[in-house]
């Protein structure tokens, strides 16, 4: 039954998400797009909190989660093979100082598997990392469209990670990540004569094919304060790395009356040293701690610092700059009774959280900020002994501002994932 659910879920999300842009945010115009992956549904339902790890959920932000302690209900002999797949839907109200509009997007968010091997564990998977999807118009003094900007694409990550259990409650791990994808954009430039648009206009088309490697290192530590309370802490670090961007540009003169007269010229970017450029993926460090009662409740806080002030893109110039990004998350969960196999509703996990973020992007001397409030539940599915669940998440938040002719985004995000467990390695006992 669970295998059928996985196939249906993957097919539905993949088909629905493939034909749509992963974002409709005008802020995806900048850099390499808007950050798409912010954790699993379990993480995002707790305000983006990723410091908590256990043996039945995949934590894709900390590779130390690939290893861990065996399950007591399995006689401390093993821990499950973990599968996870997730997707989401976003509805956004775009508001400027003079008007507003609405946009929505449905996307596939991640697919991963974590396999235990004694004190070791490894995981691999695929996730969209950033997303580009915008359509912007720039008006002249007469409120006529002077330039139209459109873009799509983004960067994906394929990753392979390893974890190791150093001691009871102490694990560490490393992810090796391959980034790949492309970003395409176009700029239509219009001219007018006495308020009437000319028959011909110019279109600039750009394409960047991006690829590169990076890594993420993590450590997780848990220890009991007393018979009930447990302290949890975690640290992750991603060193600075580069993306190689192979670029193309063309200029087209477009006739609105006779398309046969359209003329395209390919720009020789090698002459300008722009055919192949490097983009810096900034270093990132995240750390946090929390307290709770194992398998009952948990509350924690986490801080992430991203060195985005080092980011630059030689191919495009605009009125933006970058400073170091910062985010703070506060969240947790509550389980009425995790082992109440006769009372289904007592095994539901309730999650909630809050996050605030300085994105690092500065436009027209305005710092772009973001915040969100989130809620979620983990609903048990399948065989109760395997502790699988479906996770539902809900977030409301805001990004940007209407100051300095910018756009404020008020968004509502819905997320859905399956976190499925199976027992592959089981000791056989004979009487």
C-alpha positions in Angstrom: 0.0 0.0 0.0 2.8 2.4 0.9 4.6 1.7 -2.3 1.5 2.6 -4.3 1.2 5.8 -2.3 4.7 6.8 -3.1 4.3 6.2 -6.8 1.1 8.2 -6.9 2.5 11.1 -4.9 5.7 11.3 -7.0 3.8 11.2 -10.3 1.3 13.8 -9.1 3.8 16.3 -7.9 6.2 15.7 -10.8 3.6 16.2 -13.5 1.9 19.1 -11.8 5.1 20.9 -10.9 7.1 20.3 -14.1 5.0 22.5 -16.2 5.0 25.4 -13.8 7.6 27.9 -12.5 8.6 27.2 -9.0 8.2 30.9 -8.0 6.4 34.0 -9.2 8.4 36.3 -7.0 9.8 39.5 -8.6 12.8 39.1 -6.2 13.9 36.0 -8.2 15.1 38.5 -10.8 18.2 39.0 -8.6 21.2 36.7 -8.2 20.5 33.1 -9.0 16.9 33.3 -8.0 14.8 32.9 -4.8 15.9 30.2 -2.4 13.5 27.3 -3.0 14.6 24.7 -0.5 14.2 25.7 3.1 14.0 22.3 4.7 11.6 19.4 4.8 7.9 19.9 5.6 8.7 18.9 9.2 11.5 21.6 9.4 9.3 24.3 7.8 6.3 23.5 10.0 8.6 24.5 13.0 9.7 27.8 11.6 12.5 26.3 9.6 14.0 24.6 12.7 16.5 21.9 11.6 18.4 21.1 14.7 16.2 18.2 15.8 17.0 14.8 14.4 15.5 11.3 15.1 15.5 7.8 13.7 12.2 8.1 11.7 12.5 11.4 9.8 15.0 12.5 7.1 16.6 15.9 7.9 18.1 17.2 4.6 19.7 20.2 6.2 22.0 18.3 8.6 23.9 15.2 7.2 24.5 14.1 10.8 20.9 12.8 10.7 22.0 10.0 8.4 23.3 8.1 11.5 21.7 7.7 14.8 20.6 5.4 17.6 18.6 2.2 17.0 14.9 2.1 17.9 14.0 0.8 21.3 10.7 -0.7 20.0 12.8 -2.8 17.6 14.9 -4.2 20.5 17.7 -1.7 19.8 18.8 -3.9 16.9 18.3 -1.6 14.0 16.7 1.6 12.7 14.6 2.1 9.6 15.4 2.8 6.0 13.8 6.3 5.5 12.1 7.6 2.3 10.8 11.1 1.9 9.2 13.1 -0.9 7.6 16.5 -0.7 5.9 19.2 -2.7 4.0 22.4 -2.1 1.6 25.1 -3.3 2.1 28.9 -2.8 -0.4 31.7 -3.2 1.1 35.2 -3.2 -0.4 38.7 -3.2 2.0 41.1 -4.9 1.5 44.7 -3.6 3.1 47.9 -4.7 2.4 51.5 -3.6 -0.1 51.9 -6.4 -1.5 48.4 -7.3 -1.7 44.7 -6.5 -1.9 41.4 -8.2 -2.0 37.7 -7.3 0.2 34.7 -8.3 0.4 31.0 -7.4 2.8 28.1 -8.0 2.8 24.4 -7.4 6.2 22.6 -7.1 8.1 19.4 -6.4 10.4 20.2 -3.4 12.5 17.1 -2.7 13.0 13.4 -3.0 15.5 11.5 -0.8 16.3 8.2 0.9 18.4 7.4 4.0 19.9 3.9 4.5 21.4 2.8 7.9 24.6 0.7 8.0 25.4 -0.1 11.6 27.1 3.0 13.1 27.1 4.5 9.6 24.3 5.7 7.4 24.1 7.3 4.0 21.6 9.3 2.1 21.0 10.6 -1.4 18.4 12.5 -3.3 17.4 15.5 -5.5 15.9 18.9 -4.7 15.3 22.2 -6.4 17.6 24.7 -4.7 16.7 28.1 -6.2 13.9 29.1 -8.6 13.5 32.0 -11.1 10.1 33.1 -12.3 9.2 36.7 -12.9 7.6 39.2 -15.3 8.3 42.8 -14.6 7.6 46.1 -16.4 9.5 49.4 -16.2 7.5 52.5 -17.1 8.8 55.8 -18.4 7.7 59.3 -17.3 4.6 59.1 -19.4 3.5 55.8 -17.7 4.4 53.9 -20.9 6.1 50.5 -20.9 9.8 51.2 -21.5 11.3 47.8 -20.6 9.7 44.3 -19.9 11.8 41.7 -18.0 10.9 38.0 -18.0 12.8 35.1 -16.6 12.6 31.4 -15.7 14.8 28.5 -14.5 16.7 27.8 -11.4 19.3 25.5 -9.8 18.8 21.9 -8.7 20.9 19.9 -6.2 21.8 16.2 -6.4 23.4 15.1 -3.2 25.1 12.1 -1.6 25.9 12.2 2.1 27.4 10.0 4.9 26.9 10.0 8.6 28.6 8.3 11.5 27.6 7.7 15.1 30.6 8.6 17.2 28.9 7.8 20.6 25.5 7.6 22.0 23.7 10.8 21.1 26.6 12.2 19.1 26.7 12.0 15.3 28.4 13.8 12.4 28.0 13.8 8.7 28.9 15.3 5.3 27.0 16.0 2.1 28.6 16.2 -1.3 26.3 18.3 -3.5 26.3 18.8 -7.3 24.5 21.9 -8.4 23.1 22.2 -12.0 20.5 24.1 -13.9 20.0 27.1 -16.1 18.5 30.6 -15.9 16.9 32.3 -18.9 15.8 35.8 -19.2 14.7 38.4 -21.8 14.5 42.2 -21.9 12.1 43.9 -24.3 12.9 47.5 -24.9 10.2 49.8 -26.5 10.4 53.2 -28.0 7.6 55.7 -28.6 6.9 58.7 -31.0 4.3 61.1 -29.6 3.0 58.4 -27.3 2.6 55.8 -30.1 4.9 52.7 -29.9 7.2 52.3 -32.8 6.7 49.3 -35.1 10.0 47.7 -34.2 11.5 47.0 -30.7 14.6 45.2 -29.4 14.7 42.0 -27.4 17.8 40.8 -25.5 17.8 37.1 -24.6 20.3 35.6 -22.1 20.9 32.1 -21.0 23.3 30.9 -18.3 24.0 27.1 -17.8 25.2 26.7 -14.2 27.1 23.8 -12.6 29.4 23.3 -9.6 30.1 21.3 -6.4 29.8 22.2 -2.8 29.6 20.4 0.6 27.7 20.6 3.8 29.2 19.4 7.1 27.0 18.7 10.2 27.2 17.5 13.8 24.4 16.7 16.2 24.5 16.1 19.9 21.8 14.9 22.4 22.2 14.2 26.1 19.7 13.7 29.0 19.6 16.3 31.7 17.6 14.0 33.9 15.2 11.1 33.5 12.8 13.2 31.4 14.5 16.2 29.9 16.9 16.1 26.9 19.2 18.8 25.5 19.6 18.8 21.7 22.2 20.9 19.8 23.4 21.0 16.2 25.9 22.8 14.0 26.2 22.8 10.2 28.8 24.5 8.0 29.0 24.9 4.2 32.3 26.4 2.9 32.4 28.9 0.1 32.3 27.3 -3.4 31.9 28.4 -7.0 29.4 27.8 -9.7 30.6 27.9 -13.3 28.3 29.8 -15.6 28.4 29.3 -19.4 26.6 32.2 -21.0 24.8 33.0 -24.2 23.3 36.3 -25.4 21.5 37.4 -28.5 19.8 40.6 -29.7 16.7 40.5 -31.8 15.0 43.3 -33.7 11.3 42.4 -33.7 8.8 43.8 -36.2 5.2 44.0 -34.8 3.8 44.1 -38.4 5.9 41.5 -40.2 7.6 38.7 -38.2 9.5 37.8 -41.4 11.6 40.9 -40.9 12.8 39.8 -37.4 16.6 39.8 -37.3 18.7 38.1 -34.6 22.4 38.6 -33.8 24.4 36.4 -31.5 26.7 38.4 -29.2 30.3 37.2 -28.9 30.6 37.2 -25.1 34.2 35.8 -25.4 35.2 39.3 -26.6 34.0 40.8 -23.3 35.3 37.9 -21.2 31.7 36.9 -20.3 31.3 33.6 -22.1 32.3 31.7 -19.0 32.1 33.3 -15.5 32.2 32.2 -11.9 29.5 32.8 -9.4 30.3 32.5 -5.7 28.1 30.4 -3.5 28.7 32.0 -0.1 29.7 30.1 3.0 26.9 29.3 5.5 26.9 28.4 9.2 23.9 27.4 11.2 23.7 26.5 14.9 21.0 26.0 17.5 19.9 24.2 20.6 16.7 23.1 22.3 15.2 21.1 25.1 12.4 18.6 25.4 11.1 15.2 26.5 12.0 12.5 24.0 9.1 11.4 21.8 6.8 13.8 23.7 7.7 17.5 23.1 10.5 19.8 22.0 11.2 23.5 21.6 14.4 25.0 20.2 16.0 28.0 18.4 18.4 28.2 15.5 20.4 30.9 13.8 21.8 30.9 10.3 24.4 33.2 8.9 25.1 33.4 5.1 28.0 35.3 3.8 26.1 36.7 0.8 28.2 40.0 0.8 30.7 38.0 -1.4 28.1 37.2 -4.1 28.4 38.9 -7.5 27.3 38.2 -11.1 29.5 39.7 -13.8 27.0 39.0 -16.6 24.2 41.2 -15.3 24.2 44.6 -13.5 21.3 46.2 -11.7 20.5 48.5 -8.9 21.1 45.8 -6.2 23.8 44.9 -3.8 24.3 42.2 -1.2 25.2 42.1 2.5 25.5 39.1 4.8 22.2 37.3 5.4 20.9 36.3 8.7 17.9 34.3 9.9 16.4 33.2 13.2 14.0 30.3 13.8 12.0 29.3 16.9 9.8 26.3 16.9 8.9 22.8 18.2 6.5 19.9 18.3 4.1 18.0 20.7 3.0 14.4 20.6 0.2 13.4 23.0 1.3 9.7 23.2 3.6 8.3 20.5 3.1 4.6 21.4 -0.7 4.7 21.8 -1.3 2.1 19.0 -4.9 1.7 20.0 -5.8 5.4 19.9 -4.7 6.8 16.5 -5.2 10.5 17.2 -2.8 10.4 20.2 0.0 9.6 17.8 -0.4 12.8 15.7 2.5 15.2 15.8 1.6 18.9 16.2 4.2 21.4 15.1 4.5 25.2 15.1 7.2 27.9 14.6 8.2 31.4 13.7 11.1 32.7 11.5 12.5 36.0 10.6 15.2 36.7 8.0 17.4 39.3 6.5 17.8 38.0 3.0 21.0 39.9 2.2 19.5 41.5 -0.8 19.5 45.4 -0.9 17.6 47.2 -3.6 17.3 51.0 -3.9 18.9 51.2 -0.4 16.1 49.0 1.0 17.0 45.8 2.8 14.7 43.0 1.8 13.4 41.1 4.8 11.1 38.1 5.3 9.2 36.5 8.1 6.8 33.6 8.4 4.6 31.9 11.0 4.0 28.2 10.4 1.9 25.3 11.7 1.8 21.6 10.8 0.8 18.0 11.7 2.4 14.6 11.2 -0.3 12.0 10.6 0.5 8.3 11.1 0.1 6.1 7.9 0.6 2.4 7.1 1.9 -0.2 9.6 2.1 1.4 13.1 5.3 -0.5 13.8 7.1 1.3 11.1 6.2 4.8 12.4 5.6 6.3 8.9 3.6 9.5 8.5 2.2 12.1 6.1 3.2 15.6 7.0 1.0 18.7 6.3 2.4 22.2 6.7 1.0 25.7 6.5 2.8 29.0 6.6 1.8 32.7 6.3 4.4 35.4 5.8 5.6 38.5 4.1 8.7 39.4 2.0 9.8 42.8 0.8 8.4 46.3 1.2 6.4 48.9 -0.8 9.0 51.6 -0.1 11.3 52.9 -2.9 8.9 51.6 -5.6 9.5 48.0 -4.5 7.0 45.1 -4.1 5.7 43.5 -1.0 4.8 39.9 -1.1 2.2 38.5 1.3 2.3 34.7 0.9 0.5 31.6 2.0 2.4 28.3 1.6 0.9 24.8 1.8 3.3 21.8 2.0 2.7 18.1 1.9 5.2 15.2 2.3 5.4 11.5 3.0 8.0 10.3 5.5 8.0 6.5 5.0 10.0 3.9 6.9 10.8 0.3 6.2 12.8 -2.4 7.9 15.4 -4.0 5.6 17.9 -5.4 8.0 16.3 -7.6 10.6 17.9 -10.3 12.6 16.1 -13.6 12.2 15.4 -15.5 15.4 14.7 -19.2 15.6 13.5 -21.4 18.4 
